[in-house]
Every structure is written in C-alpha cells, then in structure tokens.
Amino acid sequence: MSETELTFEQAQTELERIVERLEQGQASLDEALALWERGEHLYAFCREKLDGAQGKVEELARRVEQARPEPQA
C-alpha cells in the first residue's frame, strides 16, 4: 500500500502492531531495526495527519466565531 492510499487508522494499527512486536523482544536485531524505522515513519505520518486535522478544526472554529452575530446591547 502506498503512502497516498494509507489512512490514519491503518497507519495507527500498523504502528500498534510494531510496538507490540518490539515489546515482545523476540525480533532479531535486523528485524527490530527495520520495525523501528517503519514505526518512526508511521509515527511521522500519523503526527502530520493529526496536525493537519487540528489546523482544520481551529480554522473551522475561527469561522464559526466570526460568523456568530454580535450581541445586541
């Protein structure tokens, strides 16, 4: 699956599996390094998605605030 097709949820699930695998401590050194590198990549991908979503939510909140009518005195 390419990065353009990867969803946040898929990346999160894969990252959770990698963490579980590494915590078990049964991976060879080479496999553990490869898993760690993939995990870092997935973490960065998820962080980027979350930051983008946060930016969108903040923008929508600003729009709502700006569209709110001024209170009448």
C-alpha positions in Angstrom: 0.0 0.0 0.0 1.4 3.4 -0.9 1.5 6.4 1.4 -1.1 8.1 -0.7 -3.5 5.2 0.0 -2.6 4.8 3.7 -5.2 6.1 6.1 -4.5 7.4 9.6 -6.4 4.4 11.1 -4.3 1.9 9.0 -1.1 3.6 10.0 -2.1 3.7 13.6 -3.0 0.0 13.6 0.3 -1.0 11.9 2.2 1.2 14.4 0.4 -0.5 17.3 1.4 -4.0 15.9 5.0 -2.8 15.5 5.1 -1.7 19.1 3.7 -5.0 20.3 6.2 -6.9 18.3 9.1 -4.8 19.6 7.8 -5.1 23.2 7.8 -8.9 22.9 11.6 -8.8 22.3 11.6 -11.8 20.0 12.6 -10.0 16.8 16.2 -10.4 15.5 18.3 -7.3 15.6 17.9 -6.6 11.9 14.2 -7.1 12.1 13.9 -4.9 15.2 15.8 -2.1 13.4 13.6 -2.4 10.4 10.5 -2.4 12.6 11.8 0.7 14.5 12.4 2.6 11.2 9.0 1.7 9.9 7.5 2.8 13.2 9.2 6.1 13.1 7.9 6.6 9.6 4.4 5.7 10.6 4.6 7.9 13.7 5.6 10.9 11.5 2.8 10.1 9.1 0.2 10.0 11.9 1.6 13.2 13.5 1.3 15.0 10.2 -2.3 13.8 9.8 -3.2 14.9 13.3 -1.6 18.3 13.0 -3.5 18.8 9.7 -6.7 17.9 11.4 -6.0 20.2 14.3 -5.4 23.0 11.9 -8.7 22.4 10.1 -10.6 22.3 13.4 -9.0 25.5 14.5 -9.9 27.2 11.2 -13.5 26.0 11.4 -13.7 27.2 15.0 -12.5 30.7 13.8 -15.1 30.7 11.0 -17.9 29.9 13.5 -16.7 32.6 15.8 -16.5 35.1 13.0 -20.0 34.2 11.7 -21.5 34.5 15.2 -23.7 37.6 15.4 -22.6 40.4 17.7 -24.6 40.6 20.9 -27.1 43.4 21.0 -26.7 45.9 23.8 
